[in-house]
Amino acid sequence: MHGAQPVDPIALRQRLLPRAALALVVIACGLCLRWYGFPLALPAFVVHSAN
């Protein structure tokens, strides 16, 4: 390819690691809401996601 940038594995890792960590945090928060939402007296629309 003409003018294509070389792939830098360190820069790629620096972009992907924070995104993966954020995705895991979001998943963990969702699971905690499902497990502990009702005992914490949160409303059902917060605890249950639309399926």
PDBQT receptor file of N, H, CA, C and O in Angstrom, charges set to zero:
ATOM      1  N   MET A   1       0.833  -1.189   0.000  1.00  0.00    +0.000 N 
ATOM      2  CA  MET A   1       0.000   0.000   0.000  1.00  0.00    +0.000 C 
ATOM      3  C   MET A   1       0.873   1.245   0.000  1.00  0.00    +0.000 C 
ATOM      4  O   MET A   1       1.896   1.316   0.680  1.00  0.00    +0.000 OA
ATOM      5  N   HIS A   2       0.455   2.178  -0.749  1.00  0.00    +0.000 N 
ATOM      6  H   HIS A   2      -0.376   2.120  -1.302  1.00  0.00    +0.000 HD
ATOM      7  CA  HIS A   2       1.210   3.414  -0.839  1.00  0.00    +0.000 C 
ATOM      8  C   HIS A   2       0.847   4.342   0.317  1.00  0.00    +0.000 C 
ATOM      9  O   HIS A   2      -0.318   4.707   0.477  1.00  0.00    +0.000 OA
ATOM     10  N   GLY A   3       1.829   4.723   1.117  1.00  0.00    +0.000 N 
ATOM     11  H   GLY A   3       2.775   4.427   0.987  1.00  0.00    +0.000 HD
ATOM     12  CA  GLY A   3       1.602   5.665   2.206  1.00  0.00    +0.000 C 
ATOM     13  C   GLY A   3       1.015   5.053   3.464  1.00  0.00    +0.000 C 
ATOM     14  O   GLY A   3       0.604   5.789   4.361  1.00  0.00    +0.000 OA
ATOM     15  N   ALA A   4       0.961   3.738   3.562  1.00  0.00    +0.000 N 
ATOM     16  H   ALA A   4       1.294   3.140   2.833  1.00  0.00    +0.000 HD
ATOM     17  CA  ALA A   4       0.396   3.095   4.748  1.00  0.00    +0.000 C 
ATOM     18  C   ALA A   4       1.374   3.207   5.914  1.00  0.00    +0.000 C 
ATOM     19  O   ALA A   4       2.588   3.124   5.731  1.00  0.00    +0.000 OA
ATOM     20  N   GLN A   5       0.839   3.391   7.089  1.00  0.00    +0.000 N 
ATOM     21  H   GLN A   5      -0.148   3.458   7.238  1.00  0.00    +0.000 HD
ATOM     22  CA  GLN A   5       1.656   3.483   8.290  1.00  0.00    +0.000 C 
ATOM     23  C   GLN A   5       2.052   2.081   8.747  1.00  0.00    +0.000 C 
ATOM     24  O   GLN A   5       1.237   1.163   8.660  1.00  0.00    +0.000 OA
ATOM     25  N   PRO A   6       3.255   1.895   9.221  1.00  0.00    +0.000 N 
ATOM     26  CA  PRO A   6       3.633   0.580   9.759  1.00  0.00    +0.000 C 
ATOM     27  C   PRO A   6       2.877   0.295  11.059  1.00  0.00    +0.000 C 
ATOM     28  O   PRO A   6       2.530   1.206  11.811  1.00  0.00    +0.000 OA
ATOM     29  N   VAL A   7       2.641  -0.960  11.292  1.00  0.00    +0.000 N 
ATOM     30  H   VAL A   7       2.923  -1.700  10.681  1.00  0.00    +0.000 HD
ATOM     31  CA  VAL A   7       1.925  -1.366  12.500  1.00  0.00    +0.000 C 
ATOM     32  C   VAL A   7       2.896  -1.348  13.675  1.00  0.00    +0.000 C 
ATOM     33  O   VAL A   7       3.937  -2.005  13.650  1.00  0.00    +0.000 OA
ATOM     34  N   ASP A   8       2.539  -0.587  14.699  1.00  0.00    +0.000 N 
ATOM     35  H   ASP A   8       1.694  -0.054  14.719  1.00  0.00    +0.000 HD
ATOM     36  CA  ASP A   8       3.361  -0.492  15.900  1.00  0.00    +0.000 C 
ATOM     37  C   ASP A   8       2.674  -1.295  16.999  1.00  0.00    +0.000 C 
ATOM     38  O   ASP A   8       1.648  -0.858  17.520  1.00  0.00    +0.000 OA
ATOM     39  N   PRO A   9       3.214  -2.464  17.366  1.00  0.00    +0.000 N 
ATOM     40  CA  PRO A   9       2.534  -3.311  18.347  1.00  0.00    +0.000 C 
ATOM     41  C   PRO A   9       2.410  -2.655  19.725  1.00  0.00    +0.000 C 
ATOM     42  O   PRO A   9       1.460  -2.944  20.452  1.00  0.00    +0.000 OA
ATOM     43  N   ILE A  10       3.338  -1.788  20.096  1.00  0.00    +0.000 N 
ATOM     44  H   ILE A  10       4.110  -1.553  19.506  1.00  0.00    +0.000 HD
ATOM     45  CA  ILE A  10       3.253  -1.129  21.402  1.00  0.00    +0.000 C 
ATOM     46  C   ILE A  10       2.115  -0.121  21.408  1.00  0.00    +0.000 C 
ATOM     47  O   ILE A  10       1.363  -0.050  22.380  1.00  0.00    +0.000 OA
ATOM     48  N   ALA A  11       1.973   0.658  20.343  1.00  0.00    +0.000 N 
ATOM     49  H   ALA A  11       2.583   0.600  19.553  1.00  0.00    +0.000 HD
ATOM     50  CA  ALA A  11       0.883   1.619  20.256  1.00  0.00    +0.000 C 
ATOM     51  C   ALA A  11      -0.458   0.896  20.197  1.00  0.00    +0.000 C 
ATOM     52  O   ALA A  11      -1.440   1.351  20.783  1.00  0.00    +0.000 OA
ATOM     53  N   LEU A  12      -0.496  -0.220  19.496  1.00  0.00    +0.000 N 
ATOM     54  H   LEU A  12       0.302  -0.590  19.020  1.00  0.00    +0.000 HD
ATOM     55  CA  LEU A  12      -1.721  -1.010  19.416  1.00  0.00    +0.000 C 
ATOM     56  C   LEU A  12      -2.115  -1.526  20.795  1.00  0.00    +0.000 C 
ATOM     57  O   LEU A  12      -3.287  -1.486  21.170  1.00  0.00    +0.000 OA
ATOM     58  N   ARG A  13      -1.140  -2.006  21.538  1.00  0.00    +0.000 N 
ATOM     59  H   ARG A  13      -0.188  -2.039  21.233  1.00  0.00    +0.000 HD
ATOM     60  CA  ARG A  13      -1.390  -2.505  22.893  1.00  0.00    +0.000 C 
ATOM     61  C   ARG A  13      -1.846  -1.381  23.811  1.00  0.00    +0.000 C 
ATOM     62  O   ARG A  13      -2.718  -1.586  24.654  1.00  0.00    +0.000 OA
ATOM     63  N   GLN A  14      -1.268  -0.204  23.656  1.00  0.00    +0.000 N 
ATOM     64  H   GLN A  14      -0.559  -0.037  22.970  1.00  0.00    +0.000 HD
ATOM     65  CA  GLN A  14      -1.645   0.933  24.498  1.00  0.00    +0.000 C 
ATOM     66  C   GLN A  14      -3.070   1.385  24.219  1.00  0.00    +0.000 C 
ATOM     67  O   GLN A  14      -3.710   1.957  25.102  1.00  0.00    +0.000 OA
ATOM     68  N   ARG A  15      -3.582   1.148  23.029  1.00  0.00    +0.000 N 
ATOM     69  H   ARG A  15      -3.062   0.684  22.312  1.00  0.00    +0.000 HD
ATOM     70  CA  ARG A  15      -4.968   1.488  22.719  1.00  0.00    +0.000 C 
ATOM     71  C   ARG A  15      -5.930   0.393  23.170  1.00  0.00    +0.000 C 
ATOM     72  O   ARG A  15      -7.034   0.686  23.630  1.00  0.00    +0.000 OA
ATOM     73  N   LEU A  16      -5.517  -0.865  23.039  1.00  0.00    +0.000 N 
ATOM     74  H   LEU A  16      -4.621  -1.103  22.665  1.00  0.00    +0.000 HD
ATOM     75  CA  LEU A  16      -6.421  -1.970  23.310  1.00  0.00    +0.000 C 
ATOM     76  C   LEU A  16      -6.560  -2.296  24.795  1.00  0.00    +0.000 C 
ATOM     77  O   LEU A  16      -7.644  -2.679  25.234  1.00  0.00    +0.000 OA
ATOM     78  N   LEU A  17      -5.513  -2.157  25.563  1.00  0.00    +0.000 N 
ATOM     79  H   LEU A  17      -4.632  -1.846  25.206  1.00  0.00    +0.000 HD
ATOM     80  CA  LEU A  17      -5.582  -2.511  26.984  1.00  0.00    +0.000 C 
ATOM     81  C   LEU A  17      -6.585  -1.666  27.763  1.00  0.00    +0.000 C 
ATOM     82  O   LEU A  17      -7.376  -2.236  28.516  1.00  0.00    +0.000 OA
ATOM     83  N   PRO A  18      -6.598  -0.345  27.627  1.00  0.00    +0.000 N 
ATOM     84  CA  PRO A  18      -7.614   0.429  28.357  1.00  0.00    +0.000 C 
ATOM     85  C   PRO A  18      -9.034   0.105  27.909  1.00  0.00    +0.000 C 
ATOM     86  O   PRO A  18      -9.956   0.099  28.725  1.00  0.00    +0.000 OA
ATOM     87  N   ARG A  19      -9.213  -0.160  26.628  1.00  0.00    +0.000 N 
ATOM     88  H   ARG A  19      -8.464  -0.155  25.965  1.00  0.00    +0.000 HD
ATOM     89  CA  ARG A  19     -10.547  -0.518  26.136  1.00  0.00    +0.000 C 
ATOM     90  C   ARG A  19     -11.002  -1.856  26.704  1.00  0.00    +0.000 C 
ATOM     91  O   ARG A  19     -12.158  -2.001  27.100  1.00  0.00    +0.000 OA
ATOM     92  N   ALA A  20     -10.116  -2.821  26.747  1.00  0.00    +0.000 N 
ATOM     93  H   ALA A  20      -9.176  -2.704  26.426  1.00  0.00    +0.000 HD
ATOM     94  CA  ALA A  20     -10.457  -4.125  27.306  1.00  0.00    +0.000 C 
ATOM     95  C   ALA A  20     -10.743  -4.014  28.799  1.00  0.00    +0.000 C 
ATOM     96  O   ALA A  20     -11.673  -4.644  29.302  1.00  0.00    +0.000 OA
ATOM     97  N   ALA A  21      -9.952  -3.219  29.506  1.00  0.00    +0.000 N 
ATOM     98  H   ALA A  21      -9.197  -2.707  29.097  1.00  0.00    +0.000 HD
ATOM     99  CA  ALA A  21     -10.181  -3.029  30.943  1.00  0.00    +0.000 C 
ATOM    100  C   ALA A  21     -11.526  -2.350  31.189  1.00  0.00    +0.000 C 
ATOM    101  O   ALA A  21     -12.254  -2.727  32.108  1.00  0.00    +0.000 OA
ATOM    102  N   LEU A  22     -11.855  -1.357  30.378  1.00  0.00    +0.000 N 
ATOM    103  H   LEU A  22     -11.264  -1.051  29.632  1.00  0.00    +0.000 HD
ATOM    104  CA  LEU A  22     -13.140  -0.677  30.518  1.00  0.00    +0.000 C 
ATOM    105  C   LEU A  22     -14.294  -1.625  30.222  1.00  0.00    +0.000 C 
ATOM    106  O   LEU A  22     -15.318  -1.582  30.904  1.00  0.00    +0.000 OA
ATOM    107  N   ALA A  23     -14.143  -2.468  29.227  1.00  0.00    +0.000 N 
ATOM    108  H   ALA A  23     -13.311  -2.502  28.674  1.00  0.00    +0.000 HD
ATOM    109  CA  ALA A  23     -15.187  -3.448  28.920  1.00  0.00    +0.000 C 
ATOM    110  C   ALA A  23     -15.398  -4.401  30.091  1.00  0.00    +0.000 C 
ATOM    111  O   ALA A  23     -16.538  -4.729  30.421  1.00  0.00    +0.000 OA
ATOM    112  N   LEU A  24     -14.320  -4.848  30.719  1.00  0.00    +0.000 N 
ATOM    113  H   LEU A  24     -13.394  -4.582  30.451  1.00  0.00    +0.000 HD
ATOM    114  CA  LEU A  24     -14.447  -5.740  31.876  1.00  0.00    +0.000 C 
ATOM    115  C   LEU A  24     -15.103  -5.036  33.061  1.00  0.00    +0.000 C 
ATOM    116  O   LEU A  24     -15.874  -5.655  33.795  1.00  0.00    +0.000 OA
ATOM    117  N   VAL A  25     -14.812  -3.761  33.257  1.00  0.00    +0.000 N 
ATOM    118  H   VAL A  25     -14.185  -3.258  32.661  1.00  0.00    +0.000 HD
ATOM    119  CA  VAL A  25     -15.433  -2.994  34.337  1.00  0.00    +0.000 C 
ATOM    120  C   VAL A  25     -16.933  -2.866  34.090  1.00  0.00    +0.000 C 
ATOM    121  O   VAL A  25     -17.726  -3.012  35.021  1.00  0.00    +0.000 OA
ATOM    122  N   VAL A  26     -17.327  -2.596  32.858  1.00  0.00    +0.000 N 
ATOM    123  H   VAL A  26     -16.683  -2.478  32.102  1.00  0.00    +0.000 HD
ATOM    124  CA  VAL A  26     -18.749  -2.469  32.526  1.00  0.00    +0.000 C 
ATOM    125  C   VAL A  26     -19.472  -3.792  32.738  1.00  0.00    +0.000 C 
ATOM    126  O   VAL A  26     -20.581  -3.811  33.271  1.00  0.00    +0.000 OA
ATOM    127  N   ILE A  27     -18.860  -4.889  32.331  1.00  0.00    +0.000 N 
ATOM    128  H   ILE A  27     -17.959  -4.873  31.898  1.00  0.00    +0.000 HD
ATOM    129  CA  ILE A  27     -19.460  -6.213  32.532  1.00  0.00    +0.000 C 
ATOM    130  C   ILE A  27     -19.606  -6.511  34.017  1.00  0.00    +0.000 C 
ATOM    131  O   ILE A  27     -20.649  -6.999  34.450  1.00  0.00    +0.000 OA
ATOM    132  N   ALA A  28     -18.572  -6.222  34.799  1.00  0.00    +0.000 N 
ATOM    133  H   ALA A  28     -17.724  -5.825  34.447  1.00  0.00    +0.000 HD
ATOM    134  CA  ALA A  28     -18.627  -6.468  36.239  1.00  0.00    +0.000 C 
ATOM    135  C   ALA A  28     -19.711  -5.622  36.906  1.00  0.00    +0.000 C 
ATOM    136  O   ALA A  28     -20.415  -6.106  37.793  1.00  0.00    +0.000 OA
ATOM    137  N   CYS A  29     -19.848  -4.372  36.490  1.00  0.00    +0.000 N 
ATOM    138  H   CYS A  29     -19.276  -3.979  35.769  1.00  0.00    +0.000 HD
ATOM    139  CA  CYS A  29     -20.900  -3.515  37.057  1.00  0.00    +0.000 C 
ATOM    140  C   CYS A  29     -22.288  -4.056  36.720  1.00  0.00    +0.000 C 
ATOM    141  O   CYS A  29     -23.182  -4.045  37.566  1.00  0.00    +0.000 OA
ATOM    142  N   GLY A  30     -22.467  -4.523  35.503  1.00  0.00    +0.000 N 
ATOM    143  H   GLY A  30     -21.741  -4.533  34.815  1.00  0.00    +0.000 HD
ATOM    144  CA  GLY A  30     -23.752  -5.099  35.110  1.00  0.00    +0.000 C 
ATOM    145  C   GLY A  30     -24.080  -6.350  35.907  1.00  0.00    +0.000 C 
ATOM    146  O   GLY A  30     -25.220  -6.539  36.333  1.00  0.00    +0.000 OA
ATOM    147  N   LEU A  31     -23.096  -7.193  36.108  1.00  0.00    +0.000 N 
ATOM    148  H   LEU A  31     -22.170  -7.039  35.762  1.00  0.00    +0.000 HD
ATOM    149  CA  LEU A  31     -23.329  -8.405  36.899  1.00  0.00    +0.000 C 
ATOM    150  C   LEU A  31     -23.644  -8.064  38.355  1.00  0.00    +0.000 C 
ATOM    151  O   LEU A  31     -24.512  -8.689  38.964  1.00  0.00    +0.000 OA
ATOM    152  N   CYS A  32     -22.953  -7.088  38.906  1.00  0.00    +0.000 N 
ATOM    153  H   CYS A  32     -22.248  -6.580  38.411  1.00  0.00    +0.000 HD
ATOM    154  CA  CYS A  32     -23.221  -6.677  40.290  1.00  0.00    +0.000 C 
ATOM    155  C   CYS A  32     -24.633  -6.112  40.421  1.00  0.00    +0.000 C 
ATOM    156  O   CYS A  32     -25.311  -6.360  41.418  1.00  0.00    +0.000 OA
ATOM    157  N   LEU A  33     -25.073  -5.365  39.433  1.00  0.00    +0.000 N 
ATOM    158  H   LEU A  33     -24.523  -5.164  38.622  1.00  0.00    +0.000 HD
ATOM    159  CA  LEU A  33     -26.450  -4.856  39.470  1.00  0.00    +0.000 C 
ATOM    160  C   LEU A  33     -27.454  -5.997  39.461  1.00  0.00    +0.000 C 
ATOM    161  O   LEU A  33     -28.448  -5.961  40.186  1.00  0.00    +0.000 OA
ATOM    162  N   ARG A  34     -27.194  -7.016  38.635  1.00  0.00    +0.000 N 
ATOM    163  H   ARG A  34     -26.387  -7.045  38.046  1.00  0.00    +0.000 HD
ATOM    164  CA  ARG A  34     -28.122  -8.144  38.563  1.00  0.00    +0.000 C 
ATOM    165  C   ARG A  34     -28.162  -8.916  39.884  1.00  0.00    +0.000 C 
ATOM    166  O   ARG A  34     -29.232  -9.348  40.314  1.00  0.00    +0.000 OA
ATOM    167  N   TRP A  35     -27.015  -9.090  40.527  1.00  0.00    +0.000 N 
ATOM    168  H   TRP A  35     -26.147  -8.738  40.178  1.00  0.00    +0.000 HD
ATOM    169  CA  TRP A  35     -26.957  -9.894  41.738  1.00  0.00    +0.000 C 
ATOM    170  C   TRP A  35     -27.375  -9.126  42.989  1.00  0.00    +0.000 C 
ATOM    171  O   TRP A  35     -28.019  -9.684  43.878  1.00  0.00    +0.000 OA
ATOM    172  N   TYR A  36     -27.008  -7.849  43.057  1.00  0.00    +0.000 N 
ATOM    173  H   TYR A  36     -26.485  -7.396  42.335  1.00  0.00    +0.000 HD
ATOM    174  CA  TYR A  36     -27.218  -7.098  44.296  1.00  0.00    +0.000 C 
ATOM    175  C   TYR A  36     -28.195  -5.935  44.141  1.00  0.00    +0.000 C 
ATOM    176  O   TYR A  36     -28.363  -5.150  45.074  1.00  0.00    +0.000 OA
ATOM    177  N   GLY A  37     -28.834  -5.811  42.995  1.00  0.00    +0.000 N 
ATOM    178  H   GLY A  37     -28.698  -6.449  42.237  1.00  0.00    +0.000 HD
ATOM    179  CA  GLY A  37     -29.724  -4.676  42.755  1.00  0.00    +0.000 C 
ATOM    180  C   GLY A  37     -30.957  -4.673  43.627  1.00  0.00    +0.000 C 
ATOM    181  O   GLY A  37     -31.274  -3.663  44.255  1.00  0.00    +0.000 OA
ATOM    182  N   PHE A  38     -31.663  -5.802  43.672  1.00  0.00    +0.000 N 
ATOM    183  H   PHE A  38     -31.405  -6.623  43.161  1.00  0.00    +0.000 HD
ATOM    184  CA  PHE A  38     -32.875  -5.863  44.483  1.00  0.00    +0.000 C 
ATOM    185  C   PHE A  38     -32.587  -5.759  45.982  1.00  0.00    +0.000 C 
ATOM    186  O   PHE A  38     -33.316  -5.050  46.676  1.00  0.00    +0.000 OA
ATOM    187  N   PRO A  39     -31.564  -6.429  46.515  1.00  0.00    +0.000 N 
ATOM    188  CA  PRO A  39     -31.262  -6.238  47.942  1.00  0.00    +0.000 C 
ATOM    189  C   PRO A  39     -30.893  -4.792  48.295  1.00  0.00    +0.000 C 
ATOM    190  O   PRO A  39     -31.059  -4.369  49.439  1.00  0.00    +0.000 OA
ATOM    191  N   LEU A  40     -30.399  -4.045  47.320  1.00  0.00    +0.000 N 
ATOM    192  H   LEU A  40     -30.265  -4.388  46.391  1.00  0.00    +0.000 HD
ATOM    193  CA  LEU A  40     -30.070  -2.639  47.562  1.00  0.00    +0.000 C 
ATOM    194  C   LEU A  40     -31.266  -1.719  47.322  1.00  0.00    +0.000 C 
ATOM    195  O   LEU A  40     -31.138  -0.497  47.387  1.00  0.00    +0.000 OA
ATOM    196  N   ALA A  41     -32.427  -2.310  47.044  1.00  0.00    +0.000 N 
ATOM    197  H   ALA A  41     -32.532  -3.303  46.991  1.00  0.00    +0.000 HD
ATOM    198  CA  ALA A  41     -33.680  -1.588  46.818  1.00  0.00    +0.000 C 
ATOM    199  C   ALA A  41     -33.623  -0.698  45.576  1.00  0.00    +0.000 C 
ATOM    200  O   ALA A  41     -34.220   0.379  45.546  1.00  0.00    +0.000 OA
ATOM    201  N   LEU A  42     -32.904  -1.155  44.561  1.00  0.00    +0.000 N 
ATOM    202  H   LEU A  42     -32.420  -2.030  44.585  1.00  0.00    +0.000 HD
ATOM    203  CA  LEU A  42     -32.898  -0.431  43.296  1.00  0.00    +0.000 C 
ATOM    204  C   LEU A  42     -34.148  -0.801  42.503  1.00  0.00    +0.000 C 
ATOM    205  O   LEU A  42     -34.631  -1.927  42.622  1.00  0.00    +0.000 OA
ATOM    206  N   PRO A  43     -34.685   0.117  41.694  1.00  0.00    +0.000 N 
ATOM    207  CA  PRO A  43     -35.880  -0.190  40.925  1.00  0.00    +0.000 C 
ATOM    208  C   PRO A  43     -35.611  -1.269  39.866  1.00  0.00    +0.000 C 
ATOM    209  O   PRO A  43     -34.475  -1.462  39.432  1.00  0.00    +0.000 OA
ATOM    210  N   ALA A  44     -36.673  -1.961  39.465  1.00  0.00    +0.000 N 
ATOM    211  H   ALA A  44     -37.595  -1.805  39.818  1.00  0.00    +0.000 HD
ATOM    212  CA  ALA A  44     -36.548  -3.084  38.532  1.00  0.00    +0.000 C 
ATOM    213  C   ALA A  44     -35.993  -2.651  37.178  1.00  0.00    +0.000 C 
ATOM    214  O   ALA A  44     -35.257  -3.413  36.551  1.00  0.00    +0.000 OA
ATOM    215  N   PHE A  45     -36.328  -1.441  36.710  1.00  0.00    +0.000 N 
ATOM    216  H   PHE A  45     -36.926  -0.822  37.220  1.00  0.00    +0.000 HD
ATOM    217  CA  PHE A  45     -35.824  -1.021  35.395  1.00  0.00    +0.000 C 
ATOM    218  C   PHE A  45     -34.310  -0.800  35.421  1.00  0.00    +0.000 C 
ATOM    219  O   PHE A  45     -33.672  -0.784  34.369  1.00  0.00    +0.000 OA
ATOM    220  N   VAL A  46     -33.740  -0.633  36.596  1.00  0.00    +0.000 N 
ATOM    221  H   VAL A  46     -34.259  -0.646  37.450  1.00  0.00    +0.000 HD
ATOM    222  CA  VAL A  46     -32.282  -0.493  36.710  1.00  0.00    +0.000 C 
ATOM    223  C   VAL A  46     -31.639  -1.876  36.790  1.00  0.00    +0.000 C 
ATOM    224  O   VAL A  46     -30.575  -2.109  36.218  1.00  0.00    +0.000 OA
ATOM    225  N   VAL A  47     -32.292  -2.783  37.502  1.00  0.00    +0.000 N 
ATOM    226  H   VAL A  47     -33.157  -2.593  37.968  1.00  0.00    +0.000 HD
ATOM    227  CA  VAL A  47     -31.717  -4.106  37.763  1.00  0.00    +0.000 C 
ATOM    228  C   VAL A  47     -31.821  -5.006  36.537  1.00  0.00    +0.000 C 
ATOM    229  O   VAL A  47     -30.860  -5.699  36.203  1.00  0.00    +0.000 OA
ATOM    230  N   HIS A  48     -32.957  -5.010  35.866  1.00  0.00    +0.000 N 
ATOM    231  H   HIS A  48     -33.738  -4.447  36.137  1.00  0.00    +0.000 HD
ATOM    232  CA  HIS A  48     -33.183  -5.908  34.733  1.00  0.00    +0.000 C 
ATOM    233  C   HIS A  48     -32.953  -5.175  33.433  1.00  0.00    +0.000 C 
ATOM    234  O   HIS A  48     -33.434  -4.060  33.232  1.00  0.00    +0.000 OA
ATOM    235  N   SER A  49     -32.208  -5.820  32.550  1.00  0.00    +0.000 N 
ATOM    236  H   SER A  49     -31.817  -6.726  32.713  1.00  0.00    +0.000 HD
ATOM    237  CA  SER A  49     -31.988  -5.238  31.225  1.00  0.00    +0.000 C 
ATOM    238  C   SER A  49     -33.083  -5.718  30.291  1.00  0.00    +0.000 C 
ATOM    239  O   SER A  49     -33.732  -6.732  30.551  1.00  0.00    +0.000 OA
ATOM    240  N   ALA A  50     -33.285  -4.998  29.215  1.00  0.00    +0.000 N 
ATOM    241  H   ALA A  50     -32.757  -4.175  29.004  1.00  0.00    +0.000 HD
ATOM    242  CA  ALA A  50     -34.268  -5.404  28.215  1.00  0.00    +0.000 C 
ATOM    243  C   ALA A  50     -33.710  -6.579  27.422  1.00  0.00    +0.000 C 
ATOM    244  O   ALA A  50     -32.605  -6.499  26.887  1.00  0.00    +0.000 OA
ATOM    245  N   ASN A  51     -34.448  -7.639  27.347  1.00  0.00    +0.000 N 
ATOM    246  H   ASN A  51     -35.347  -7.704  27.782  1.00  0.00    +0.000 HD
ATOM    247  CA  ASN A  51     -33.996  -8.834  26.615  1.00  0.00    +0.000 C 
ATOM    248  C   ASN A  51     -34.613  -8.868  25.263  1.00  0.00    +0.000 C 
ATOM    249  O   ASN A  51     -34.360  -9.793  24.491  1.00  0.00    +0.000 OA
TER     250      ASN A  51
